[in-house]
Structure formats: structure tokens, C-alpha cells
Amino acid sequence: CWLFTGLNVMRAKAIDKYNLGSFEFSQTYPFFFDQLEKANLFLQGVIDTSDKPMNDKMVEWLFRNPLSDGGTFTGVADIVSKYGLVPKDVMPETNSSENTARMANLIALKLREQGLQLRDMASKKAKPAAIENAKVEMLSTIYRMLVLNLGVPPTEFTWTQYNVKGEPVETATYTPLSFLKKYGDEKLIDNYVMLMN
């Protein structure tokens, strides 16, 4: 819901500005990177707390909550400003993006396993560089799991803009960041205030 809401703020403006017909930004694309960023945050949190016992409240919380698919408007702004946007037809919904529970459970299970491996490395006095390299390797596994569930996020794509009558207006090649620049809002976090109860 948080991604749909944030993307729809930009969607309405893009439709109005370019007189677009049926148009949506892909929710799957930013969701992919949201999950990857949260996995990185968890693994880094494990590294940062590796000197604390397993029954430490922070360590317990990390392992209880390695990943979530929830978020806020500021999360949309952060992900979109870093990774850009793509149209929905470039990275459409998948079964896993519409029903996230199974994928989230599998990734959380893998993250807990990886977190225990990182703690084991730290307890054996592994060098920080070795721990960092292990974390990067672990993230590549999470990336692959996300690809299998959500698809490969595009780095470049060709897209045709259609007007409200369904007539083609322009075909161009974009990167996600150049698409954000043209159709989205690069300063989403500066242009809106989030009120939350």
C-alpha cells in the first residue's frame, strides 16, 4: 500500500503533464530494491551487534524481524531517488509481488541463516574485510532469490508513450533514472510532507 500510494502521487502528475492514457509505474521494480536494501540493513545490523550476546534485546529484535514488506512515503522517496522508476509493463506484477508472504518467509529464513554465519565469523575474529566480503556474497544470494520471485530489474528499456486516445506519441530508450527524471519526481522527499498517525 505504501508503494502504491507513493507512486500514485507521481502517476497523477505524469498523466496530467503528458496527457497519458492508461499508465502506471511498476510497483515491483521499487519493491525489489526495497527488499534488497532491507536485507543489507539487517546483515549490517548483525555485523554491528556481533559483539553482543544473542539474548541482547537489539539482537533478538533483528533476528525476529530480519525483513518486512511494510514502509512509508519517505521509503518510496529514498528508493525512487536511488534506483529510479520504470513503467508497469516493463516490470509487471508477479505472483510473488501480489502475494509476498511466501517469498518474505523464505528470504527471512535465509537472512537468519546468514546472520548466524556472520556472527560466527565475528566470534572467530575474522577480519572486517572478510566479513564485508561475506556480506556482499550473501546479498548476491538474496538478489537471486528476488530475481526468481520478481524478475530481473531492467537497467535500460525502450518504451512508447501513448496519449489519452491510445495513439503513440514517442518511443525512446530510458534508464530507470532517466525515466524518473522525465515522468517522476526526483525531489519527492522535498516536495511533500508525510503526516502519519
Residue pairs with C-beta under 8 A, 6 or more apart in sequence:
2 70
2 71
2 72
2 73
2 75
2 76
3 27
3 30
3 31
3 34
3 71
3 76
4 27
5 73
5 76
6 73
6 75
6 76
6 77
6 80
6 188
7 24
7 25
7 27
7 30
7 76
7 85
9 185
9 188
9 192
10 25
10 80
10 85
10 183
10 184
10 185
10 188
11 23
11 24
11 25
13 185
14 20
14 23
14 183
14 184
15 23
18 161
18 163
18 169
18 183
19 163
19 164
20 161
20 162
20 163
20 164
21 162
21 163
21 164
21 165
21 166
22 162
23 87
23 162
24 87
24 88
25 85
25 86
25 87
25 88
25 183
25 184
26 85
26 86
26 87
26 88
26 90
26 91
26 92
27 88
27 93
27 97
28 91
28 92
28 93
28 94
28 97
28 150
28 151
29 83
29 85
29 86
29 90
29 91
29 153
29 154
29 176
30 76
30 79
30 80
30 83
30 85
31 69
31 97
31 150
32 91
32 146
32 150
32 151
32 153
33 79
33 82
33 83
33 153
34 69
34 71
34 75
34 79
35 67
35 69
35 107
35 142
35 146
36 139
36 142
36 143
36 146
37 79
38 67
38 68
39 66
39 67
39 107
39 111
39 139
39 142
40 135
40 139
42 62
42 66
42 67
42 111
42 115
43 111
43 114
43 115
43 118
43 135
43 138
43 139
44 135
45 58
45 62
46 59
46 62
46 114
46 115
46 118
46 119
47 118
47 122
47 131
47 132
47 135
49 56
49 58
49 59
49 62
50 118
50 119
50 122
50 123
51 122
52 58
52 59
53 59
54 60
54 63
54 119
62 115
63 112
63 115
66 107
66 108
66 111
66 112
66 115
67 104
67 107
67 108
67 111
68 104
69 100
69 104
72 194
72 196
73 192
73 194
74 189
74 194
76 188
77 188
77 189
77 192
78 189
80 180
80 184
80 185
80 188
81 180
81 186
81 187
81 188
81 189
83 153
83 176
83 177
84 175
84 176
84 177
84 178
84 179
84 180
84 184
85 176
85 179
85 180
85 183
85 184
86 153
86 154
86 157
86 174
86 176
86 179
87 159
87 179
89 159
90 154
90 157
90 159
91 150
91 151
91 153
91 154
92 151
94 149
94 150
94 151
96 102
96 103
96 149
96 150
97 149
97 150
103 145
103 149
103 150
106 145
107 142
107 145
107 146
110 141
110 142
110 145
111 142
114 138
114 141
117 134
117 138
118 131
118 134
118 135
118 138
121 130
121 131
121 134
122 131
126 134
153 176
154 176
155 175
155 176
156 173
156 174
156 175
157 173
157 174
157 179
158 171
158 172
158 173
158 174
159 171
159 172
159 173
159 174
159 179
160 168
160 169
160 170
160 171
161 168
161 169
161 170
161 171
161 172
162 168
162 169
163 169
174 182
180 186
185 191
